[in-house]
Amino acid sequence: MKLDDLLALWRIRALEEKIRDLRLEGPIVGSVHLSNGQESVAVGACSQLRPHDAVYATYRGHGWAVARGVPPREIFAELMGRVTGVNAGRGGSAHFSAPQHGFHGENSIVGAGAPIAVGAALAGRHDGTGRIALTVFGDGAMNQGAVTEAMNFAAAFSLGVVFVCENNRYSELTPIDAMVAQPDLSQRATALGIPAVRVDGNDLAQVRTATRLAVESAVAGRGPSFIEAHTQRIVGHYIGDAEQYRPAGELDRDLRLEPIARLTRELLAEGVAAEAVARCEERARSEMDAAAAAALADPLTDPATAKDHLYA
């Protein structure tokens, strides 16, 4: 089971590192935000959702799409503007969606996924599906009014929403402790009447337990829950970020805490063969190399179709 978990984490890491390479080499253009170091939040949370539940991510959402089951080839194709992408190459890195997999999209507007998730949960109450919604956002998004409004609305109407705050300590380039007077962000949910917990976001078991309880509560009609998952990104805010804001020694410490290094140590300490552990990385990288190569060979989206699907 833990080897399966390690493989799931490596699939996201390998996808992100391949995306980085393709962005630097040219096939991917535009701004790209990676989630290296935060993989266990997506893997743990998505493992507790049902197929028809709805996930709303941020622009750092590639890993959430993978954890939700979106095929990597279609993600690579989307990011490279190929017609075979999940949105025929129109969504790009920060805006793609795949609702057939329960992944209802990223959003480049900080915190904007929260009110949309509330709407999905409200629809799920009335359309007979019983669908609940999970929305993930960063610690910086907690200072957006739309997030507070969404949380309050969900609490007032007991809607089935799981609010997940990936607290990676940075609001883009600014430390969270320079942005708020109260570092316990879960208290804001508590103040709105929402049950809230703080967990180690690098610990899959903690993320799974917190999400399972939140999903059970939402499905039972007891309303929203809030999970503050402490984690860290071990890359810049965007590809090209010089990361001059990081204090000396911080990255070295984070590299010891990040979930792949952590789970690898656990497996080896439990006596799992080093070869079996290493095969998880090898298999993930092989899968992503093949998916990227296949997507790269696909045709580019025809610019003449740029106005397709527009209305107003």
C-alpha positions as CSV (number, residue, x, y, z in Angstrom):
1,M,0.0,0.0,0.0
2,K,2.8,2.4,0.9
3,L,4.6,1.6,-2.3
4,D,1.4,2.5,-4.2
5,D,1.4,5.8,-2.3
6,L,5.0,6.5,-3.2
7,L,4.2,5.8,-6.8
8,A,1.3,8.2,-6.7
9,L,3.5,10.9,-5.3
10,W,6.3,10.2,-7.8
11,R,3.8,10.4,-10.7
12,I,3.0,14.0,-9.7
13,R,6.6,15.0,-9.2
14,A,7.7,13.4,-12.5
15,L,4.9,15.1,-14.3
16,E,5.9,18.5,-12.8
17,E,9.6,18.1,-13.5
18,K,8.8,17.1,-17.1
19,I,6.6,20.2,-17.5
20,R,9.5,22.3,-16.1
21,D,11.8,20.8,-18.8
22,L,9.3,21.4,-21.6
23,R,8.7,25.0,-20.4
24,L,12.4,25.7,-20.4
25,E,12.9,24.0,-23.8
26,G,10.0,25.8,-25.5
27,P,7.1,23.5,-26.3
28,I,5.2,24.9,-23.3
29,V,4.8,28.7,-23.2
30,G,3.3,31.1,-20.6
31,S,3.4,31.2,-16.8
32,V,3.7,27.8,-15.1
33,H,3.3,27.2,-11.3
34,L,4.6,23.8,-10.0
35,S,3.6,22.0,-6.8
36,N,6.8,20.1,-6.0
37,G,6.8,19.2,-2.3
38,Q,3.0,19.5,-1.9
39,E,2.1,16.2,-3.6
40,S,0.7,14.4,-0.5
41,V,-2.1,16.9,0.0
42,A,-3.6,16.2,-3.4
43,V,-3.0,12.4,-3.2
44,G,-4.4,12.1,0.3
45,A,-7.4,14.3,-0.3
46,C,-8.5,12.9,-3.7
47,S,-8.2,9.3,-2.4
48,Q,-11.3,10.0,-0.2
49,L,-13.6,11.6,-2.8
50,R,-16.2,9.8,-4.8
51,P,-16.1,9.8,-8.7
52,H,-18.9,12.4,-9.0
53,D,-17.6,14.8,-6.4
54,A,-16.2,18.1,-7.7
55,V,-12.6,19.4,-7.2
56,Y,-11.7,23.0,-7.8
57,A,-8.0,23.8,-7.7
58,T,-5.7,26.8,-8.0
59,Y,-3.3,27.6,-10.9
60,R,-0.9,25.2,-9.0
61,G,-3.3,22.4,-9.9
62,H,-1.5,19.9,-12.2
63,G,-1.0,17.5,-9.3
64,W,-4.6,17.7,-8.2
65,A,-5.6,16.7,-11.8
66,V,-3.3,13.7,-11.8
67,A,-4.6,12.7,-8.3
68,R,-8.1,12.9,-9.7
69,G,-7.3,10.6,-12.5
70,V,-6.8,12.9,-15.5
71,P,-4.5,11.1,-18.0
72,P,-1.0,12.7,-18.1
73,R,-0.9,12.6,-21.9
74,E,-3.9,14.9,-22.1
75,I,-2.4,17.2,-19.5
76,F,0.8,17.5,-21.4
77,A,-1.1,18.0,-24.7
78,E,-3.2,20.8,-23.0
79,L,-0.1,22.6,-21.8
80,M,1.6,22.4,-25.2
81,G,-1.5,23.7,-27.1
82,R,-2.3,20.4,-28.7
83,V,-5.7,19.6,-30.1
84,T,-5.7,16.4,-28.0
85,G,-5.5,18.4,-24.7
86,V,-8.3,18.1,-22.2
87,N,-9.6,21.4,-23.4
88,A,-8.2,21.2,-27.0
89,G,-5.2,23.3,-26.0
90,R,-7.2,26.3,-24.9
91,G,-6.9,26.1,-21.2
92,G,-3.1,25.9,-20.8
93,S,-1.3,25.4,-17.6
94,A,-3.5,27.6,-15.3
95,H,-7.0,27.1,-16.6
96,F,-7.6,23.6,-17.8
97,S,-10.4,21.4,-16.5
98,A,-11.6,17.8,-17.0
99,P,-15.0,17.5,-15.4
100,Q,-15.4,13.9,-16.7
101,H,-12.8,13.0,-14.1
102,G,-14.4,15.2,-11.3
103,F,-11.7,17.9,-11.9
104,H,-13.6,21.0,-12.5
105,G,-10.7,23.2,-13.2
106,E,-8.0,25.5,-12.0
107,N,-8.3,29.2,-11.6
108,S,-5.8,32.0,-12.0
109,I,-7.8,34.4,-9.8
110,V,-6.6,33.8,-6.2
111,G,-9.3,32.3,-4.1
112,A,-11.9,32.2,-6.9
113,G,-12.4,28.5,-6.8
114,A,-14.1,28.7,-3.3
115,P,-17.3,30.4,-4.3
116,I,-17.6,28.2,-7.4
117,A,-17.3,25.1,-5.3
118,V,-20.1,26.4,-3.0
119,G,-22.3,26.7,-6.1
120,A,-21.4,23.1,-7.1
121,A,-22.3,21.9,-3.6
122,L,-25.6,23.8,-3.7
123,A,-26.4,22.3,-7.1
124,G,-25.5,18.8,-5.7
125,R,-28.1,19.3,-3.0
126,H,-30.9,20.0,-5.5
127,D,-30.0,17.9,-8.6
128,G,-30.4,14.6,-6.9
129,T,-26.7,13.6,-7.2
130,G,-25.7,14.3,-3.6
131,R,-22.4,15.6,-5.1
132,I,-20.1,17.5,-2.7
133,A,-17.3,19.8,-3.6
134,L,-13.7,20.2,-2.5
135,T,-11.8,23.4,-3.1
136,V,-8.1,23.9,-2.5
137,F,-6.4,27.2,-2.1
138,G,-3.2,28.6,-0.6
139,D,-2.6,30.5,2.6
140,G,-2.5,33.8,0.7
141,A,-6.0,33.2,-0.6
142,M,-7.3,33.2,3.0
143,N,-7.0,37.0,2.8
144,Q,-9.4,37.2,-0.2
145,G,-12.9,38.3,0.6
146,A,-14.4,35.8,-1.8
147,V,-13.0,32.9,0.3
148,T,-14.5,34.3,3.5
149,E,-17.8,34.9,1.8
150,A,-17.8,31.4,0.4
151,M,-17.1,29.8,3.7
152,N,-19.8,31.9,5.4
153,F,-22.4,31.0,2.8
154,A,-21.5,27.3,3.0
155,A,-21.8,27.4,6.8
156,A,-25.0,29.3,6.8
157,F,-26.7,26.9,4.4
158,S,-24.9,23.7,5.6
159,L,-23.5,22.9,2.2
160,G,-21.3,20.0,1.5
161,V,-18.0,21.7,0.8
162,V,-14.5,20.7,2.0
163,F,-12.3,23.7,2.1
164,V,-8.6,22.7,2.0
165,C,-5.9,25.4,2.6
166,E,-2.5,24.3,1.4
167,N,-0.4,26.4,3.8
168,N,3.0,26.4,2.1
169,R,4.0,29.5,4.1
170,Y,4.2,31.8,1.1
171,S,1.7,34.2,-0.4
172,E,3.4,34.0,-3.7
173,L,6.7,35.6,-2.7
174,T,5.7,37.0,0.7
175,P,5.9,34.9,4.0
176,I,2.5,34.3,5.5
177,D,3.6,35.5,8.9
178,A,4.2,39.0,7.3
179,M,0.6,39.0,6.1
180,V,-1.5,38.0,9.1
181,A,-1.4,38.6,12.9
182,Q,-3.0,35.2,13.7
183,P,-1.0,32.3,12.1
184,D,-3.6,29.7,12.9
185,L,-5.7,30.1,9.8
186,S,-8.1,27.4,10.9
187,Q,-9.5,29.8,13.5
188,R,-11.2,31.8,10.8
189,A,-13.2,28.8,9.8
190,T,-14.0,28.1,13.5
191,A,-15.2,31.7,13.8
192,L,-17.7,31.1,11.0
193,G,-19.0,27.9,12.6
194,I,-17.1,25.5,10.4
195,P,-15.3,22.5,12.0
196,A,-11.6,22.9,11.3
197,V,-8.4,21.0,11.8
198,R,-4.7,21.6,11.2
199,V,-2.7,18.7,9.8
200,D,0.8,17.9,8.6
201,G,0.3,18.1,4.9
202,N,3.3,15.9,4.3
203,D,1.7,13.0,6.1
204,L,-0.6,11.1,3.9
205,A,-2.4,9.4,6.8
206,Q,-3.2,12.7,8.4
207,V,-4.5,14.2,5.2
208,R,-6.6,11.1,4.5
209,T,-8.2,11.0,7.9
210,A,-9.1,14.6,7.9
211,T,-10.5,14.4,4.4
212,R,-12.5,11.2,5.2
213,L,-14.1,12.8,8.2
214,A,-14.9,16.0,6.2
215,V,-16.4,14.0,3.3
216,E,-18.5,11.9,5.6
217,S,-19.8,15.0,7.3
218,A,-20.6,16.7,4.0
219,V,-22.4,13.6,2.6
220,A,-24.4,13.3,5.8
221,G,-25.7,16.8,5.3
222,R,-23.8,18.3,8.3
223,G,-22.2,21.1,6.2
224,P,-18.7,22.2,5.4
225,S,-15.3,21.4,7.0
226,F,-12.0,23.2,6.8
227,I,-8.6,21.5,6.6
228,E,-5.4,23.5,7.0
229,A,-2.6,21.3,5.6
230,H,0.9,22.5,6.4
231,T,3.3,21.8,3.6
232,Q,6.0,23.5,1.5
233,R,6.9,24.0,-2.1
234,I,10.5,23.1,-2.9
235,V,10.5,25.2,-6.1
236,G,9.8,28.8,-6.8
237,H,6.3,30.4,-7.1
238,Y,6.7,30.2,-10.9
239,I,9.3,28.8,-13.2
240,G,12.0,31.5,-13.3
241,D,11.5,32.7,-9.7
242,A,14.9,33.5,-8.2
243,E,13.5,32.7,-4.7
244,Q,15.6,35.5,-3.1
245,Y,13.0,35.7,-0.4
246,R,13.9,32.3,1.1
247,P,16.0,32.5,4.3
248,A,19.3,30.6,4.3
249,G,18.9,27.0,5.2
250,E,15.1,26.8,4.7
251,L,15.2,24.8,1.4
252,D,17.6,22.3,2.9
253,R,15.2,21.7,5.8
254,D,12.2,21.5,3.5
255,L,13.9,18.9,1.3
256,R,14.1,16.7,4.4
257,L,10.4,17.2,5.2
258,E,8.9,16.9,1.7
259,P,6.6,13.9,1.3
260,I,8.6,11.8,-1.1
261,A,11.8,12.0,1.0
262,R,9.7,11.3,4.1
263,L,7.9,8.2,2.7
264,T,11.0,6.8,1.2
265,R,12.7,6.9,4.6
266,E,9.7,5.3,6.2
267,L,9.7,2.4,3.7
268,L,13.4,1.7,4.0
269,A,13.1,1.8,7.8
270,E,10.3,-0.8,7.6
271,G,12.5,-3.1,5.6
272,V,11.1,-2.6,2.1
273,A,13.8,-3.4,-0.5
274,A,15.6,-0.4,-1.9
275,E,15.1,-1.7,-5.4
276,A,11.3,-1.7,-4.9
277,V,11.4,1.9,-3.6
278,A,13.6,3.0,-6.6
279,R,11.3,1.4,-9.1
280,C,8.5,3.8,-8.1
281,E,10.5,6.7,-9.4
282,E,11.7,4.8,-12.4
283,R,8.2,3.8,-13.4
284,A,6.7,7.3,-12.8
285,R,9.4,9.0,-14.9
286,S,9.0,6.4,-17.7
287,E,5.3,6.9,-17.8
288,M,5.6,10.7,-17.9
289,D,8.4,10.6,-20.6
290,A,6.1,8.5,-22.8
291,A,3.0,10.7,-22.2
292,A,5.0,13.8,-23.0
293,A,6.5,12.4,-26.1
294,A,3.1,11.2,-27.4
295,A,1.5,14.6,-26.7
296,L,4.4,16.4,-28.4
297,A,3.7,14.5,-31.5
298,D,0.1,15.5,-31.6
299,P,-1.1,18.3,-33.9
300,L,-1.2,21.9,-32.6
301,T,-4.7,23.5,-32.1
302,D,-5.7,25.4,-35.2
303,P,-5.6,29.2,-34.4
304,A,-8.6,29.6,-36.7
305,T,-10.7,28.0,-34.0
306,A,-9.7,30.5,-31.3
307,K,-13.2,32.0,-31.2
308,D,-15.0,28.6,-30.8
309,H,-17.0,28.2,-27.6
310,L,-17.1,32.0,-27.1
311,Y,-20.5,33.6,-26.3
312,A,-21.8,37.0,-25.2
